[in-house]
């Protein structure tokens, strides 16, 4: 099963405003069979990673799932476990006004194995 991560993303406020208030995740299943996806979101509290998102769901063959997660933390990370190499994941931060935060843009090739 592929295990993927965004890595730890820094999201400290600049002039009192965080670059990202949410993280949008787009998951596509290019396989000919349904795929299972687990999404876990963590925020950093001192030296500890704290789990705050834990979602498990299926995507039909050729299907797409869109998710949006709270991200107003100084540092956060998302991990994805999928049961198919044909599943592609992209993620991008969005500001409180809905604008894309380029600092938190991860295309499928940038979501790393862990």
N, C-alpha and C positions, 0 to 999 in steps of 0.2 A: 504494500500500500504506500503510495507516495505521501510523504509528510512535507508540508511546505510552510514557510514562515515569512512574514513581512520583515522580520528583524525588529529590534527595538527602535521605535520612531520617537524622536524628540518633538515635543509640542508645547514648549514653554511660551508663555505670553510675550508678545512684542508690543510695547506701548500699551499694555493691559489687555491685548486681544490675542487669543490663540490662533495660530494658522488654521487649525482644523477643529471644528466642533463635532463633526460626525465623520465616520469612515464609510464610504460606499463600496460595496463589494459586488462584483459581477462574476458569476460562475457559469461557464458553458460546458455542456457535455457533448462532445463531438463523437462519442462512442455509439455503437449500434445497440447497446444495452443500457438499462438504467444505471445510474451511479449513486453511491452513497457519499455524503459529504458531512464531515464534522468540522464546525468552526468554534475555536476557542479564542476569546479575547482576554488579554491581561493588561493591567496597568501596574506601574511600578510604585511601590510604597516603601521608601527607604531602600533597603537591600532585598526586598521581597517582591516577587511577582504575584499579583492578586488576580485570580480568575473572576471575571465579571460577565463573560458571555460563554455559553456552552450550548450549542445548537447542533442537532443531528437531523438530517433530512435526506430525501432521495430526489434526484433530478432525472426525468425521463430521457431516453435516448434523443439526442438532438435538442434537448431543452436548455433553458437559461433560467437562472435564479438571480434575483437582485435583492440585496440586503443592505440595510443602513444601521450603523451602530454608533452609540454615544462614544465620543472620543475626547472629552474635555478633561484630559489628564496631562501632566507634564511629560510623561513617557508612556507609550502603550505599544503592544505587540499583538498580532493576530497569527494564529497557527491553524492550518487547514490539513485535515487528513481525508484523503479521497481513495477510492478503490479502483481507480482507472487512470492510466497515463493520458487518456484522451480528455480529461477534465482540465480546463484552463481557467485560471483565476486572475482577475485584475482588481486592484483596489486603488482608491484615491480619496484623499481628505477633502472635505468641503467646509468652507467657512460658515459662520452663523448666517450669512446672507445667501448661501447656496453656491458661492463661487468655488471653483476647483482650487485646491491648495497644491501648487506644483511641488512643494517640498515633500508631500505625501502621495505622490503618484507612482504606482508600481504596476507595470505591465506584466503579462504572464511570465516573460523571461526573467523578470527581476524578483519574483516571489521565489525564494530560495529553499532548497531542501534542508531539512534539519535532522 
